[in-house]
Amino acid sequence: MAGQTFGGFIAQKREEHDHTLRGFARMLGISAVYLSNLEKDRRHDPADEIVDKIASLLFMSKDEKAHMLDLLAKAKKKPSVASDLPEYINERDIVRVALRTAKDADATDEEWQEFIERLEKRIIRENPPSDDGGEII
């Protein structure tokens, strides 16, 4: 996934599901030209509803959708955070404090990974995974 772009990711997923560009654009309710521009990374401005529809129609897992949102955020000209995060960050003072503290401490990938693993263990404890092998959004 290294070096992957938002447009390349959605094109790859669309092709994995055997959707033509025109057919998928029709399903999304957008023009084929606009979808082509997204896939060729000429545009980075899809509405949140379109992004959600892309994830849904391509049966993306929660992790795949998060990856797509991260790629979209990185593609924008000005620094931005994936669209599923600002509300969470802005509504919780502790999250902003934690992020600034991590920045000031120059938290390592290993420290972040430990934190993530602790939270993932809690998620699994509270919501055991289903037998179908993964969560589809």
Number of C-alpha atoms within 10 A of each C-alpha: 6 4 6 10 19 23 22 16 18 20 19 13 17 18 14 10 12 11 15 13 18 15 13 21 18 13 14 18 11 14 16 17 12 14 23 17 14 20 21 16 15 13 16 19 13 14 9 12 10 14 18 17 15 21 22 14 14 20 16 19 15 14 13 16 21 17 17 23 22 19 21 24 19 17 19 13 8 8 8 13 16 15 14 13 12 11 9 11 15 11 10 10 10 11 13 14 12 11 13 12 12 14 11 9 9 10 12 10 9 9 12 12 11 11 11 12 12 11 12 12 12 12 12 10 10 9 9 10 12 8 7 7 7 11 13 15 15
